[in-house]
Amino acid sequence: MKKQKKELLVIGAGNIGRGVIGGLFYESGYRLYLYDIMADRMEQLRKQGTYLIERVGAEGKKRIIVKDFEVLDCSDESDLIRHMEQVDLVACCVYEGAFESIAKKLAEAIKTRSRKIDAGYFNILLCVNALGAPDFFEKRLSELLAEDEKALAYVKEKTGICQVMVGMAAMPSSRELMEMDPFAVTTKLDGHIGIDSEAFKGEFPQVEQVGKAVKAKAQIFRKVYTGNMKHCMTAFLGSARGCTYISDTYDDPWIEDCTAGAFYEAEDAVSREYGFTQEERKEWIDFIMNAPKNRNLKDEIQRVTHGPKEKLGRKNRFTGPALLCMKHQILPYYLARGIAFGFLYRDEREPESIEITDYVKEHGIREAIMKYCGLFPEEWELLQLIEAQYKEAVKQR
């Protein structure tokens, strides 16, 4: 493999991987190496040789043709490990279920890297919403390399395990765009990517719309518990109102009031838990609550609500901040409403929503809350609040 000046290995070449992260780095002169387990689809991309990114803003659009990339051999793990050994910057854009497999491959690559005379820095960008991802990789690499002192030293001194705050939406493209290019990705034109500056090792990448993030491990909780929660709650409420796209909800004052209420409850609890300053809070509130409404971006509600079981889970975007509210003596009134509408959400194309609503019908809402939100009987105050919100929502339907 010929060494390039600036390179990025993307693991998980989906909409975020190739569309957001890959797109931004490509525009700043990086050569991309794309790896994904969808072997047939990746072979099609390799043969096609280019892919399209459409970046949509409130007042216009921009199209980019990505050409400078190589698709890795997905049938041979050694090809991925070899690139990990030689490319100094890796972006992991995968679900949590793939973490163990990736950690094992990283460990093999680090063994080789650590024995190079001119071993340089190695940075792993975790472009994921999984809470605690850096802690997992730090712990797992330490375990996998426990008997290799040289590799452990390399991890400590030259390896950056960096949480990344992905502040740009990505989604499947319109039918028209997909007819032009089956690999087309639609993303926001604006937005920002923040890389943990405290964890990053060596020279920070100079990429447009990519900057340094402080308190990144705390920020990911704030992002998921406030920003991602608000987006998903908008989708749950929008579905109940018969909306198809997130933009369809923009003129509904009830949805706006409910999601704003949930946001401020969660933001207050997260700020108390992680010690965000008043200045940091003001900046985040302005970023989320005063962002221009992008009516040109057709973000489908079905995409946003996908996987409701995980979204309703104890540590995820609704129940997680609700429990933090209870801890800090904040009433999670609107968060409970968001959870309630999560239990009302049903789409015949979404098997998990069918499972959840069928379970409620058979066992009752209280048992469903305990099962899917992971609440315990002793957490009766939150249980009762969600149950009351659900019953009220059912009356209003």
Buried (B, 14 or more C-beta within 10 A) or exposed (E): EEEBEBBBBBBBBBBBBBBBBBBBBBBBEBBBBBBBBEEEBBBEBBEEEEBBBBBBBBEEEEEBEBEEBBBBBBEEBEBBBBBBBBBBBBBBBBEBEBBEBBBBBBBBBBBBBBEEEEBEBBBBBBBBBBBBBBEBBBEBBEEBBEEBEEBBEBBEEBBBBBBBBBBBBBBBBEEEBBEEBBBBBBBBBBBBBBBBBEBBBEEBBEBEBBBEBEBBBBBBBBBBBBBBBBBBBBBBBBBBEEBEBBBBBBEBEEBBEBBBBBBBBBBBBBBBBBEBEEEBBEEBBEEBBEBEEBBBBBBBBBBBBBBBBBBBBBBBBBBBBBBBBBEEEBBBBBBBBBBBBBBBBBBEEBEBBEBBBEBBEEEEBBEBBBBBBBBEEEBEEBBEBBBBBBEEBEEEE
